[in-house]
Each structure stands twice: as structure tokens, then as C-alpha cells.
Amino acid sequence: MKRFFMQLFVTVLAAGVFSGAPALASQKKASASNESFKNCLDGMYECNPKALSDVQRRAVADAARDRNFRDCVSGFSTCRPKELNPSEQRLVERSDRDQNLQNCLNAIGECDKAQLSREQREIVDEAEHIDNLKGCLSNVGECDATKLSSWERLAVTAARQNYNLQHCLEGLGACDSGSLSVQERQDASRAARMRSLQDCLSGSKQCDPGQLNQGIQLKAAAEKLHE
């Protein structure tokens, strides 16, 4: 009797093990199929189209078309224009024209003026003229004086004279004293003496006694003695 129950137990146990094996294999297959489906939707190399159902393949195809459309709108090299439908092509062409206009206005990236309308070219030309004028007035960046009007050249000349005067008053190396008026040279000399006096009073190595007249030299020496 004991032997009979032992055999029965083994038989039941075996039946349970083998009956669960197909279910486990089915779960693994389903998990692999879901993973492949996700990879295919994301455009990953791990995509296995053979593991997809018809519904999944259609979803993957739609996702690929959407991804290609976004790449084309963004101007990515991965864009495949031939896969766009007519509506998408029109949208991409409009996006390209808008981006080209922005590039021309901002002077960043490639600018193809041949793609601009007459009104757009006029706007871009005006923007380029303003940028050039700003560069000439600030003496920073590119400046093409030949593109300036007569009054703009006068304004640029005045601005540069003012910059030069400030440099001379502040003792900067870019000072062109030869372009200063008599009064401006006197103001620049006075400013230089004041800077030298401050340097001498503070004991700075930049002190230039030659910039000081005798009275200022005596005053500076006296103040140094009282320190």
C-alpha cells in the first residue's frame, strides 16, 4: 500500500511539472514578442519583425512614418523625403523655407536667398544693413563702410572719435592722440596726471613722476612723509 501511494505521488507531481512547462514557455515567448514590439516602435536595431503580429506591424509602420516626418521637419540627415506623402512634403517644404528665412535674418547657419520672396529679401537686406551699421558704430564685429549712407558714415566717424577720446581719457592703449582736438589733448593730459598722482600716492609701480609738475610732486612727497 505504501508503495502504491508513493507511485501515485510521483505521477501527480510529474503531471503538474509537465503541464506547467507549456505555460511557462508561452509566457517567455509573449515577453520576447512584447520586447521586440517595443524595440520596433522605437526604431531600435533589436527589432525582430518576424515576431510581430499583423496589428503590431501596422503600428510599427505608422511609428516609422511619424519618426521620418519629424526628422524631415527638423532637417536631420536621416530624413527620407521619398517616404513622405504630399501633405507632409508641403509641410516640410514650408518648414525649410521658414528656417531659411530665420537663418538669413540671424546670419546663423546656411542662408539661400534664392528661396526668399521679394518681400523677404527686402527684409533680410534691411536686417543686414542694420547689423552692419551696428558693427561700425560699436567698432565690434564686421563693418563695411561702403554700404553706409553719407549720414551713417558721419555718425560712425563721430562714434569712433568718442571711443578714442574715452580711451585717451582712461589711458588705454588704443588711444590715438593725433586725432584729438587741442582741448581734448589737454583733457587727456590732465587725466593722465591725475592717474599718475594717484599711483604715486599709493606707491604703485605705475607711478610716473614725469607726469607731475613740481607742485604736485612736492605735495605727493609730503603726503608720503606723513604716512
Residue pairs with C-beta under 8 A, 6 or more apart in sequence:
32 51
33 51
33 52
33 53
35 46
36 46
36 47
36 48
36 51
36 52
37 51
37 52
37 56
37 59
37 60
39 45
39 46
39 47
39 48
40 47
40 48
40 49
40 52
40 56
40 60
40 63
41 59
41 60
41 63
42 63
43 63
43 64
43 67
47 60
49 57
49 60
52 60
65 83
68 78
68 79
68 80
68 83
68 84
69 84
69 88
69 92
71 78
71 79
71 80
72 79
72 80
72 81
72 84
72 88
72 92
73 91
73 92
73 95
75 96
75 99
79 92
81 89
81 92
84 92
96 115
97 115
99 109
100 110
100 111
100 112
100 115
100 116
101 116
101 120
101 124
103 109
103 110
103 111
104 111
104 113
104 116
104 120
104 124
104 127
105 123
105 124
105 127
107 128
107 131
111 124
113 121
113 124
116 124
129 147
131 141
132 142
132 143
132 144
132 147
132 148
133 148
133 152
133 156
134 141
135 141
135 142
135 143
136 143
136 144
136 145
136 148
136 152
136 156
136 159
137 155
137 156
137 159
138 159
139 159
139 160
139 163
143 156
145 153
145 156
148 156
161 179
164 174
164 175
164 176
164 179
164 180
165 180
165 184
165 188
166 172
167 173
167 174
167 175
168 175
168 176
168 177
168 180
168 184
168 188
168 191
169 187
169 188
169 191
170 191
171 191
171 192
171 195
175 188
177 185
177 188
180 188
192 211
193 211
193 212
193 213
193 216
195 211
196 206
196 207
196 208
196 209
196 211
196 212
197 211
197 212
197 216
197 220
198 204
199 206
199 207
199 208
200 207
200 208
200 209
200 212
200 220
201 220
201 223
201 224
203 224
209 217
212 220
